[in-house]
Structure formats: structure tokens, C-alpha cells
């Protein structure tokens, strides 16, 4: 059931349902229901209240002209103002406390937290963003504001989740690494790496920050699995927190975690399914490329292989960004995995280039910030623990700690931007801002 302080839907964010029943009109001979806030129309035989006099059931206050001055009557062809409405500009009208003087901009504008809203609440901003279609600067401002207002959830809780999965899988990789190095495949990797390090073209100083031994590759593989799982769960955490911050609400970190934990498998599905489809598509395109090279002349096969590669690349870009809003849909609209992907595809229709541009710019910003921080910390870790992380637990701990810090900042900022982009697109396409304004106004009562 829809709660009065949230947008429509079971959880406040569901998409509008087609065929919503409209209120029935009164039948012939029946009396239409009256609004208790509107003055009742005079019955037959009763005299309508004159301008400046209160209607039946209303308060006795009414705008009165100054002493010794009679109220001006409307000119021929003009309509007299109704009860409760302001007089036309230039005529006498009461001034409310805190209102600008008569004739000044903002007079009579609705107030919200002491500031004028403007027409139809277009400047209403109860939380981190104004409740209207957003600009790029407002999306980024809302993302940074959410990090600043709720650091316990947006940074602290995310850091804990990322650290638990990163360290758990990293330690497992550390324990498995000796066995991998003892296998024939591991020995071949170490021999190849040793030959590169002994090559005069490569020096220890230039390659010191990169360790591609069989043991380090094993640890990185397990750590990547932990990062993928933690990123999926943190996506749900940030999305829930952003949906509350839009209306200036803040849930406890434990409640945010419980909401995201209930949908962790669905979050993993909506995150991994596109990647799995990309791997399958790569295998199919690779098979086609092999057939071209095998059965066609070399020049034609090379040309077709290049064209095939560009078709695959463009297709992956289109699908990746058309499905970018699926995690937000899954969390806020409580849909299934496949339905969330379909819904994201429909929402992004007509907004592909906007989503692509903002997402790429966000990735560059987040990558720059995390790269600077992780680069400095990596240098410090290399100075403290020069041995490889597959043979030194101190090097392993410092490397995992650097990844936790970098991934926490990247996930928090990137997912916050994508969540606000989802809200912005729904405000543009489905008038979600009207429901958000209604929820914000209800909360102020």
C-alpha cells in the first residue's frame, strides 16, 4: 500500500501502472462530493457572500480596505477576485508576515523552509537535489553532498563490506598461491616472468610495481572475485541511501544493509549476467573470425575480422549503457533480474548519449581520484614491503588495504551518480518529480 510520505508504489519508487482507475463522476441526480477545504456554494434562496465578507464556515478574517476608503469595484468586463484570492496588482491587498512588499518579485510565492519555491515547486530542494529534471552539475553536486551528509553509510558501511570480501578472498588466494606455483602451469608463468626481468629492456625499477608471478596472479584473481561480490552489494547500499537522501531522510546503516542484503543474489545476477553475455558473444565472434581466416583469402579475412571486432565493440557499448540503470531499477522498483534489464532498456531509450557521456565522465573522475590515492599508497607499500605479496603477508595486507580504499571511493561516487541519473530520467519521462514534491510537502506538515 502506498505510504503518504513517499512516491507511488509499494516501496515508493514503482513505475506508474497503466490503467489506474480514475475517481468516478457523480451520476445524474446525485450530488457531487464537496471538498471540505473549499467554501460551499450557496443553496437556492441564500445570498452569496459579498467580496470582502467571509463565507459560511470560514474565519472572520478578510481583507479590508484602509479606513475611510471604500473597496474598489471591478471595472466593466473585469471579474471580481474570489474569496481567498489576492487582489489584482495595484489594488489594496493584505501583506502576510515575511512576504516581500506588494509588487516585488516573489510576492505570494509558496514558501518551503523559508525560501520561495517558484511556480509549481520548481525550486523545491528538501534533500540533496532539487525535485525537477537535473543538470550535470546538480547530479555531481548531489553525489558529493550525499557522501558528505551520510559518511557513515556512504563511506563507512561500504568500506566495511569491501574490506570483508576483499581480505577474505585475498587471504584465500594467498593460501592457494603456493600450490599454483608448484604446478607445471605456474612454473611456466614464473619462468616467463623471470626471463622478462633478466632482459636488459626491462629493469627492476621500471617493473617493480608490477608482479606477474603465478602466485600474485592467483591472489589477484581471488581478490577480483571478492571485489565483484562486494561491488554488487555496495551498489544496493548506495542506491537505497540515495533514494532516502533525495527527500532529506537518513536510514540507519543497519537498516540500509538489511534492505540490500535481501537482494544480494539479484544484485549479483543483474551485475554478472551482462558480463556473461559479453563472454558468450566474444566466443561466437571469435569463432566467426576463425572461420573467416580458415576459409577465406587472407586480405578479405583480415578485413572481415576487423569489421567483426568493431561490430562486437559497438554492440557491447550499447548494451552496457542501456543496462546501466538495471541495479537501481532492481532495488527501488523491486523487480526481477530480467525485468530490471528490460526496464532499464526502456528508460534509457532516447537518453543513450546522455547516459554514455555522464558515465564516461564519472568513470574518468573516479578513476583519477582513486588512481592518485592508490598510486601514493602503492609506493609507500612497496617501500615498506619490497617482497611480492605472494611471499610476504605484510605486502599482501598493504596491497589489499590500498584496493579497499580505492574501491570504496570509486563505488560510492559512481553508484551515487548512476542512482541520481536514474531519478533524473524518471523525472523527465514519468514526472517522478511531481510525486517526490508531493511526498516532500507531506513530510513538512
VOSE-725891 format. One record per residue (C-alpha): residue number from 1; residue in one letter; x, y, z. Coordinates in pm, 1 decimal, always signed. Example, Ala and Ser with C-alpha at 12.3 -4.5 7.8 and 13.67 -1.06 7.14 Angstrom:
REM residues 2
- resi  resn  x  y  z
- 1  A  +1230.0  -450.0  +780.0
- 2  S  +1367.0  -106.0  +714.0
//
This chain:
REM residues 445
- resi  resn  x  y  z
- 1  X  +0.0  +0.0  +0.0
- 2  X  +130.4  +342.0  -87.0
- 3  X  +262.1  +538.7  +206.5
- 4  X  +170.7  +906.8  +211.2
- 5  X  +525.4  +1033.1  +256.1
- 6  X  +679.5  +851.2  -39.0
- 7  X  +620.8  +843.1  -412.7
- 8  X  +368.2  +599.1  -553.9
- 9  X  +423.4  +225.4  -543.6
- 10  X  +472.2  -47.5  -285.9
- 11  X  +812.2  +83.3  -181.0
- 12  X  +765.7  +436.9  -310.2
- 13  X  +953.9  +404.5  -639.7
- 14  X  +747.8  +167.9  -855.1
- 15  X  +676.0  +279.6  -1208.5
- 16  X  +329.2  +418.6  -1283.1
- 17  X  +87.1  +138.8  -1368.4
- 18  X  -119.0  +181.8  -1687.8
- 19  X  -496.3  +167.8  -1640.8
- 20  X  -505.4  +321.5  -1293.8
- 21  X  -876.3  +370.8  -1206.8
- 22  X  -987.8  +732.1  -1202.9
- 23  X  -1234.2  +873.4  -949.7
- 24  X  -1593.2  +816.6  -1061.4
- 25  X  -1808.4  +1109.2  -1163.5
- 26  X  -2145.3  +1152.7  -982.8
- 27  X  -2443.3  +1008.2  -1163.4
- 28  X  -2734.7  +1217.3  -1279.2
- 29  X  -2942.4  +1320.4  -980.9
- 30  X  -2660.0  +1261.4  -731.4
- 31  X  -2476.7  +1537.0  -551.0
- 32  X  -2104.2  +1568.2  -617.2
- 33  X  -1883.6  +1524.4  -308.1
- 34  X  -1764.0  +1852.7  -169.4
- 35  X  -1411.6  +1938.3  -68.4
- 36  X  -1406.7  +2042.5  +298.7
- 37  X  -1130.4  +2292.6  +220.5
- 38  X  -1337.3  +2477.5  -38.6
- 39  X  -1619.4  +2716.6  +59.3
- 40  X  -1961.5  +2564.9  -0.2
- 41  X  -2171.8  +2713.7  -276.2
- 42  X  -2484.4  +2899.1  -156.0
- 43  X  -2804.8  +2698.4  -168.0
- 44  X  -3114.6  +2810.2  -353.8
- 45  X  -3265.6  +3107.2  -176.8
- 46  X  -2945.9  +3203.4  +2.4
- 47  X  -2742.1  +3510.3  -78.7
- 48  X  -2383.8  +3464.0  -190.1
- 49  X  -2124.0  +3638.1  +34.0
- 50  X  -2004.6  +3972.6  -96.9
- 51  X  -1646.3  +4038.6  -177.9
- 52  X  -1450.0  +4104.9  +142.0
- 53  X  -1701.4  +3915.1  +360.6
- 54  X  -1627.9  +3564.1  +490.1
- 55  X  -1828.4  +3273.1  +357.8
- 56  X  -2022.1  +3041.5  +586.5
- 57  X  -1787.4  +2827.3  +793.5
- 58  X  -1481.2  +3039.7  +716.3
- 59  X  -1279.4  +3250.1  +959.1
- 60  X  -1386.3  +3608.5  +1016.5
- 61  X  -1061.3  +3744.6  +878.4
- 62  X  -1097.6  +3903.5  +537.6
- 63  X  -900.6  +4172.9  +358.9
- 64  X  -1047.5  +4513.4  +448.4
- 65  X  -967.6  +4843.0  +281.1
- 66  X  -793.6  +5117.2  +477.1
- 67  X  -1008.9  +5336.4  +699.3
- 68  X  -1213.7  +5585.9  +508.6
- 69  X  -1158.9  +5416.1  +174.7
- 70  X  -1421.4  +5207.5  +1.4
- 71  X  -1322.8  +4889.2  -178.9
- 72  X  -1274.5  +4942.2  -546.2
- 73  X  -1533.5  +4777.7  -765.2
- 74  X  -1420.4  +4585.8  -1072.6
- 75  X  -1447.9  +4771.7  -1399.4
- 76  X  -1681.9  +4669.2  -1672.6
- 77  X  -1555.8  +4344.2  -1830.4
- 78  X  -1334.8  +4256.0  -1533.4
- 79  X  -1404.4  +3970.0  -1293.8
- 80  X  -1408.8  +4031.1  -923.4
- 81  X  -1147.6  +3828.4  -729.7
- 82  X  -1292.8  +3528.9  -547.7
- 83  X  -1275.5  +3473.0  -177.9
- 84  X  -925.0  +3378.7  -62.2
- 85  X  -751.8  +3513.3  -373.5
- 86  X  -516.6  +3808.1  -385.1
- 87  X  -645.2  +4131.7  -530.7
- 88  X  -512.9  +4238.2  -869.8
- 89  X  -180.4  +4416.4  -870.6
- 90  X  -217.4  +4784.0  -792.5
- 91  X  -522.5  +4735.4  -564.3
- 92  X  -511.5  +4703.2  -189.8
- 93  X  -437.0  +4356.4  -53.3
- 94  X  -313.8  +4235.9  +288.2
- 95  X  +55.2  +4162.9  +329.9
- 96  X  +147.6  +3842.6  +509.0
- 97  X  +434.3  +3832.3  +760.0
- 98  X  +762.9  +3750.2  +585.2
- 99  X  +623.3  +3833.0  +239.7
- 100  X  +802.5  +4078.6  +10.5
- 101  X  +627.0  +4413.9  -38.0
- 102  X  +340.1  +4428.2  -280.9
- 103  X  +459.9  +4437.5  -638.3
- 104  X  +805.3  +4293.0  -556.7
- 105  X  +923.7  +3961.6  -708.7
- 106  X  +827.2  +3661.5  -500.8
- 107  X  +512.1  +3812.6  -353.0
- 108  X  +260.9  +3538.0  -299.6
- 109  X  +509.8  +3262.2  -392.1
- 110  X  +471.2  +2941.4  -190.4
- 111  X  +728.2  +2901.0  +84.0
- 112  X  +944.1  +2596.7  +163.3
- 113  X  +1176.8  +2615.9  +461.2
- 114  X  +1156.0  +2994.4  +439.8
- 115  X  +1256.7  +3019.0  +70.9
- 116  X  +1020.2  +3074.8  -220.8
- 117  X  +959.8  +2766.8  -435.3
- 118  X  +862.1  +2936.8  -755.4
- 119  X  +592.0  +2815.3  -991.3
- 120  X  +481.4  +2455.1  -925.1
- 121  X  +759.3  +2392.1  -674.4
- 122  X  +1033.1  +2406.5  -937.9
- 123  X  +1294.3  +2510.5  -679.6
- 124  X  +1185.5  +2261.8  -413.5
- 125  X  +1500.0  +2100.8  -271.9
- 126  X  +1433.5  +1912.1  +50.4
- 127  X  +1738.5  +1687.7  +15.2
- 128  X  +2049.2  +1656.3  -197.4
- 129  X  +1890.2  +1754.5  -531.1
- 130  X  +1611.5  +1986.3  -649.1
- 131  X  +1295.6  +1794.8  -732.7
- 132  X  +1293.4  +1864.9  -1105.2
- 133  X  +1497.2  +1744.9  -1405.2
- 134  X  +1865.0  +1779.3  -1319.3
- 135  X  +2166.7  +1927.0  -1488.8
- 136  X  +2508.5  +1759.2  -1490.7
- 137  X  +2637.5  +1989.2  -1217.3
- 138  X  +2336.8  +1914.5  -995.4
- 139  X  +2390.2  +1538.9  -1035.7
- 140  X  +2753.4  +1566.9  -929.0
- 141  X  +2668.0  +1809.4  -650.2
- 142  X  +2406.3  +1565.1  -520.3
- 143  X  +2656.0  +1276.9  -529.8
- 144  X  +2923.0  +1468.3  -335.3
- 145  X  +2660.6  +1603.1  -93.5
- 146  X  +2537.9  +1251.7  -18.0
- 147  X  +2894.1  +1145.9  +72.1
- 148  X  +2930.9  +1446.5  +299.4
- 149  X  +2591.0  +1423.2  +470.7
- 150  X  +2590.5  +1048.5  +539.9
- 151  X  +2953.2  +932.2  +560.8
- 152  X  +2861.0  +650.9  +799.8
- 153  X  +2665.4  +470.3  +526.7
- 154  X  +2814.4  +607.4  +205.4
- 155  X  +3175.4  +553.3  +312.7
- 156  X  +3193.8  +365.8  +642.1
- 157  X  +2947.8  +84.9  +566.7
- 158  X  +3076.0  +45.8  +210.7
- 159  X  +3435.9  +30.5  +333.8
- 160  X  +3342.6  -247.7  +577.7
- 161  X  +3168.8  -454.1  +308.8
- 162  X  +3451.9  -404.4  +58.9
- 163  X  +3715.8  -486.8  +322.4
- 164  X  +3543.8  -807.8  +435.7
- 165  X  +3515.8  -956.1  +86.4
- 166  X  +3849.8  -823.5  -39.8
- 167  X  +4051.8  -953.0  +255.8
- 168  X  +3861.1  -1283.0  +273.5
- 169  X  +3919.4  -1373.3  -91.7
- 170  X  +4268.8  -1224.9  -90.8
- 171  X  +4376.1  -1444.4  +201.5
- 172  X  +4226.1  -1749.7  +29.4
- 173  X  +4430.6  -1665.4  -278.3
- 174  X  +4740.2  -1624.7  -60.4
- 175  X  +4688.6  -1974.6  +82.2
- 176  X  +4624.6  -2128.4  -260.7
- 177  X  +4917.3  -1948.6  -431.2
- 178  X  +5194.3  -2196.9  -323.5
- 179  X  +5001.9  -2484.7  -477.1
- 180  X  +4950.5  -2293.3  -803.4
- 181  X  +5320.7  -2209.8  -821.4
- 182  X  +5410.1  -2576.9  -782.4
- 183  X  +5208.0  -2683.1  -1088.8
- 184  X  +5353.5  -2700.2  -1439.9
- 185  X  +5141.5  -2402.4  -1547.7
- 186  X  +5268.2  -2199.0  -1253.4
- 187  X  +5633.1  -2285.8  -1328.2
- 188  X  +5590.6  -2175.6  -1688.7
- 189  X  +5449.6  -1839.7  -1576.2
- 190  X  +5738.3  -1786.6  -1332.9
- 191  X  +5996.2  -1878.2  -1598.1
- 192  X  +5840.1  -1633.4  -1843.2
- 193  X  +5837.3  -1360.3  -1579.6
- 194  X  +6198.8  -1435.6  -1486.2
- 195  X  +6308.4  -1409.0  -1848.8
- 196  X  +6144.1  -1067.3  -1875.1
- 197  X  +6309.9  -944.1  -1557.2
- 198  X  +6653.4  -1059.1  -1686.7
- 199  X  +6600.2  -891.7  -2021.8
- 200  X  +6803.5  -568.1  -2046.0
- 201  X  +6496.4  -396.7  -2193.0
- 202  X  +6319.6  -440.2  -1859.0
- 203  X  +6467.2  -332.5  -1529.1
- 204  X  +6358.4  -399.6  -1175.3
- 205  X  +6299.2  -28.9  -1120.6
- 206  X  +6057.3  +0.1  -1412.1
- 207  X  +5873.3  -323.0  -1333.7
- 208  X  +5897.8  -312.7  -956.0
- 209  X  +5535.5  -204.7  -908.0
- 210  X  +5403.8  -496.3  -1116.2
- 211  X  +5443.4  -857.2  -1009.5
- 212  X  +5307.9  -1108.4  -1258.5
- 213  X  +5425.0  -1430.4  -1095.3
- 214  X  +5190.3  -1725.8  -1071.0
- 215  X  +5134.2  -1658.0  -702.3
- 216  X  +5047.4  -1289.2  -744.1
- 217  X  +4817.6  -1366.1  -1036.2
- 218  X  +4635.8  -1621.4  -821.3
- 219  X  +4588.8  -1368.7  -540.0
- 220  X  +4466.0  -1103.6  -784.9
- 221  X  +4217.5  -1348.8  -937.4
- 222  X  +4065.1  -1435.8  -598.4
- 223  X  +4067.4  -1071.1  -491.4
- 224  X  +3880.5  -974.6  -808.4
- 225  X  +3604.6  -1221.5  -719.6
- 226  X  +3568.0  -1059.9  -378.7
- 227  X  +3561.5  -711.6  -533.4
- 228  X  +3285.2  -812.3  -776.7
- 229  X  +3066.7  -950.1  -495.2
- 230  X  +3127.5  -651.9  -267.8
- 231  X  +3062.5  -406.5  -551.1
- 232  X  +2725.3  -567.7  -625.1
- 233  X  +2622.6  -548.2  -258.9
- 234  X  +2752.6  -190.8  -223.5
- 235  X  +2551.5  -90.0  -530.2
- 236  X  +2236.2  -182.3  -339.2
- 237  X  +2356.6  +2.6  -28.3
- 238  X  +2429.3  +327.6  -212.8
- 239  X  +2107.0  +312.7  -414.7
- 240  X  +1892.7  +275.8  -102.5
- 241  X  +2078.5  +556.4  +76.0
- 242  X  +2044.9  +792.2  -224.0
- 243  X  +1670.6  +725.5  -256.8
- 244  X  +1625.1  +844.4  +102.1
- 245  X  +1865.5  +1138.8  +76.9
- 246  X  +1662.3  +1282.0  -211.1
- 247  X  +1380.6  +1352.1  +38.9
- 248  X  +1624.4  +1455.1  +315.6
- 249  X  +1579.1  +1126.8  +500.8
- 250  X  +1851.1  +912.6  +651.3
- 251  X  +1807.1  +547.9  +740.8
- 252  X  +2029.2  +379.3  +998.5
- 253  X  +2321.5  +196.5  +842.2
- 254  X  +2189.7  -135.5  +974.4
- 255  X  +1854.0  -89.9  +800.2
- 256  X  +2024.8  +7.7  +474.4
- 257  X  +2236.3  -307.7  +498.2
- 258  X  +1930.8  -526.9  +565.8
- 259  X  +1749.1  -390.3  +260.7
- 260  X  +2045.6  -454.1  +33.6
- 261  X  +2122.4  -796.2  +183.7
- 262  X  +1775.9  -925.2  +92.7
- 263  X  +1850.6  -869.2  -276.5
- 264  X  +2218.3  -963.5  -288.8
- 265  X  +2162.8  -1260.6  -523.4
- 266  X  +1951.1  -1049.3  -757.4
- 267  X  +2219.0  -778.1  -749.8
- 268  X  +2482.3  -1036.7  -840.0
- 269  X  +2261.1  -1160.8  -1122.5
- 270  X  +2196.6  -817.6  -1269.9
- 271  X  +2571.6  -740.4  -1246.5
- 272  X  +2709.7  -1069.4  -1379.4
- 273  X  +2452.2  -1155.9  -1645.9
- 274  X  +2563.6  -879.3  -1887.1
- 275  X  +2927.4  -986.6  -1836.6
- 276  X  +2838.0  -1349.6  -1905.8
- 277  X  +2653.6  -1249.4  -2223.2
- 278  X  +2957.6  -1045.6  -2330.2
- 279  X  +3181.3  -1352.6  -2286.8
- 280  X  +2941.4  -1569.5  -2490.8
- 281  X  +2924.0  -1303.8  -2763.5
- 282  X  +3305.1  -1279.5  -2767.5
- 283  X  +3330.5  -1655.9  -2812.0
- 284  X  +3082.5  -1650.4  -3102.4
- 285  X  +3256.1  -1360.2  -3273.9
- 286  X  +3590.9  -1532.7  -3220.5
- 287  X  +3455.2  -1847.1  -3385.0
- 288  X  +3335.5  -1642.9  -3683.1
- 289  X  +3676.3  -1479.0  -3708.3
- 290  X  +3846.3  -1819.6  -3710.7
- 291  X  +3614.1  -1936.2  -3988.4
- 292  X  +3697.0  -1625.6  -4192.9
- 293  X  +4070.9  -1684.2  -4156.8
- 294  X  +4037.7  -2055.7  -4234.5
- 295  X  +3816.0  -2048.4  -4541.1
- 296  X  +3867.3  -1703.2  -4696.1
- 297  X  +4163.4  -1529.0  -4857.7
- 298  X  +4397.7  -1358.1  -4614.3
- 299  X  +4316.5  -999.3  -4711.3
- 300  X  +3940.3  -1049.0  -4710.4
- 301  X  +3955.2  -1247.8  -4387.8
- 302  X  +4153.8  -970.0  -4214.6
- 303  X  +3907.3  -704.4  -4333.3
- 304  X  +3605.9  -904.0  -4215.2
- 305  X  +3774.2  -979.9  -3883.3
- 306  X  +3834.5  -607.3  -3823.4
- 307  X  +3473.3  -524.1  -3911.0
- 308  X  +3353.9  -805.9  -3684.4
- 309  X  +3560.5  -667.6  -3398.3
- 310  X  +3409.5  -318.6  -3436.0
- 311  X  +3056.7  -464.6  -3453.3
- 312  X  +3123.0  -653.4  -3129.5
- 313  X  +3271.4  -345.9  -2960.6
- 314  X  +2981.7  -117.2  -3059.6
- 315  X  +2726.9  -378.0  -2955.7
- 316  X  +2887.3  -420.5  -2613.1
- 317  X  +2892.7  -44.3  -2558.2
- 318  X  +2523.9  -11.9  -2649.2
- 319  X  +2411.3  -298.1  -2427.3
- 320  X  +2635.9  -198.2  -2135.7
- 321  X  +2499.4  +156.2  -2112.6
- 322  X  +2139.6  +66.3  -2194.5
- 323  X  +2151.2  -174.7  -1898.6
- 324  X  +2336.1  +65.7  -1669.6
- 325  X  +2021.3  +160.1  -1474.0
- 326  X  +1922.2  -202.0  -1403.2
- 327  X  +2063.4  -216.2  -1044.6
- 328  X  +1872.2  +99.6  -948.2
- 329  X  +1554.2  -42.3  -1102.4
- 330  X  +1606.3  -372.1  -920.9
- 331  X  +1646.7  -205.6  -580.1
- 332  X  +1395.2  +77.9  -597.4
- 333  X  +1121.7  -83.0  -806.1
- 334  X  +1175.6  -433.7  -660.8
- 335  X  +1175.5  -614.6  -994.9
- 336  X  +1334.4  -940.2  -1105.7
- 337  X  +1669.0  -956.0  -1284.3
- 338  X  +1541.9  -994.3  -1642.3
- 339  X  +1259.4  -746.2  -1583.6
- 340  X  +1510.0  -494.2  -1443.4
- 341  X  +1721.8  -522.7  -1757.3
- 342  X  +1415.1  -471.1  -1976.4
- 343  X  +1300.9  -176.0  -1769.9
- 344  X  +1648.7  -18.2  -1789.8
- 345  X  +1644.6  -62.9  -2167.0
- 346  X  +1309.2  +118.8  -2191.7
- 347  X  +1411.6  +400.6  -1957.1
- 348  X  +1736.0  +466.0  -2144.4
- 349  X  +1557.6  +495.1  -2479.2
- 350  X  +1623.8  +844.6  -2608.9
- 351  X  +1880.2  +912.8  -2332.6
- 352  X  +2164.2  +688.4  -2451.3
- 353  X  +2411.2  +965.9  -2530.4
- 354  X  +2335.4  +1144.0  -2203.7
- 355  X  +2392.2  +823.0  -2007.4
- 356  X  +2706.5  +743.9  -2206.0
- 357  X  +2859.8  +1088.0  -2160.1
- 358  X  +2785.4  +1120.3  -1789.3
- 359  X  +2900.5  +763.4  -1719.5
- 360  X  +3230.1  +805.4  -1903.2
- 361  X  +3298.3  +1138.8  -1734.2
- 362  X  +3216.0  +985.2  -1396.0
- 363  X  +3449.9  +692.6  -1462.2
- 364  X  +3730.8  +933.1  -1552.2
- 365  X  +3677.1  +1141.3  -1236.8
- 366  X  +3650.6  +839.9  -1007.0
- 367  X  +3949.2  +670.5  -1174.5
- 368  X  +4161.4  +983.3  -1138.2
- 369  X  +4078.9  +1023.2  -767.4
- 370  X  +4130.7  +657.1  -681.6
- 371  X  +4440.7  +637.3  -904.4
- 372  X  +4611.1  +925.1  -726.5
- 373  X  +4533.0  +784.0  -382.6
- 374  X  +4620.1  +423.2  -467.4
- 375  X  +4936.1  +529.7  -652.3
- 376  X  +5074.2  +712.0  -349.1
- 377  X  +4978.7  +426.9  -115.7
- 378  X  +5129.8  +167.7  -352.7
- 379  X  +5464.8  +346.9  -347.8
- 380  X  +5460.8  +355.7  +31.9
- 381  X  +5366.5  -14.1  +47.1
- 382  X  +5649.3  -106.1  -193.1
- 383  X  +5899.2  +80.1  +23.0
- 384  X  +5777.2  -91.7  +340.0
- 385  X  +5735.1  -440.4  +189.7
- 386  X  +5957.6  -484.8  -118.8
- 387  X  +5886.3  -859.0  -143.7
- 388  X  +5596.4  -990.0  -351.5
- 389  X  +5255.1  -1022.7  -190.9
- 390  X  +5254.8  -1396.1  -261.3
- 391  X  +5554.1  -1447.6  -27.0
- 392  X  +5508.2  -1163.8  +225.5
- 393  X  +5192.9  -1128.1  +433.4
- 394  X  +5280.5  -764.3  +504.1
- 395  X  +5293.1  -691.8  +131.3
- 396  X  +4963.4  -876.2  +88.9
- 397  X  +4796.2  -676.4  +367.2
- 398  X  +4917.1  -341.0  +232.8
- 399  X  +4810.7  -427.2  -122.0
- 400  X  +4461.9  -533.9  -12.5
- 401  X  +4426.4  -221.8  +204.4
- 402  X  +4508.1  +0.8  -92.6
- 403  X  +4242.6  -178.2  -301.9
- 404  X  +3982.7  -135.3  -25.7
- 405  X  +4039.8  +240.6  -5.8
- 406  X  +4036.4  +289.0  -383.4
- 407  X  +3727.5  +71.5  -441.8
- 408  X  +3532.1  +234.5  -158.8
- 409  X  +3570.3  +581.1  -308.6
- 410  X  +3507.7  +460.2  -664.0
- 411  X  +3194.6  +257.3  -585.2
- 412  X  +3040.7  +521.4  -356.4
- 413  X  +3075.4  +808.6  -603.2
- 414  X  +2998.4  +614.3  -922.9
- 415  X  +2686.2  +441.2  -792.4
- 416  X  +2560.1  +767.2  -638.9
- 417  X  +2583.7  +935.6  -980.1
- 418  X  +2408.8  +645.4  -1156.5
- 419  X  +2128.7  +642.8  -895.8
- 420  X  +2071.2  +1016.4  -941.8
- 421  X  +2082.2  +968.8  -1319.5
- 422  X  +1806.5  +706.7  -1285.8
- 423  X  +1594.9  +950.0  -1081.6
- 424  X  +1661.4  +1230.1  -1332.3
- 425  X  +1549.3  +1016.7  -1627.7
- 426  X  +1231.1  +912.9  -1446.6
- 427  X  +1155.7  +1276.5  -1366.4
- 428  X  +1196.4  +1362.1  -1734.0
- 429  X  +998.8  +1068.0  -1871.4
- 430  X  +746.7  +978.1  -1599.9
- 431  X  +700.4  +1300.3  -1397.9
- 432  X  +851.0  +1139.4  -1089.8
- 433  X  +931.4  +1490.1  -964.2
- 434  X  +558.5  +1551.7  -908.1
- 435  X  +534.2  +1250.5  -677.0
- 436  X  +856.1  +1346.0  -499.4
- 437  X  +728.7  +1700.8  -444.8
- 438  X  +403.4  +1566.4  -303.8
- 439  X  +596.0  +1339.2  -66.8
- 440  X  +824.4  +1626.3  +38.9
- 441  X  +530.3  +1860.6  +100.8
- 442  X  +351.1  +1593.3  +304.1
- 443  X  +658.9  +1547.8  +525.5
- 444  X  +656.0  +1920.4  +605.4
- 445  X  +307.0  +1912.5  +755.2
//
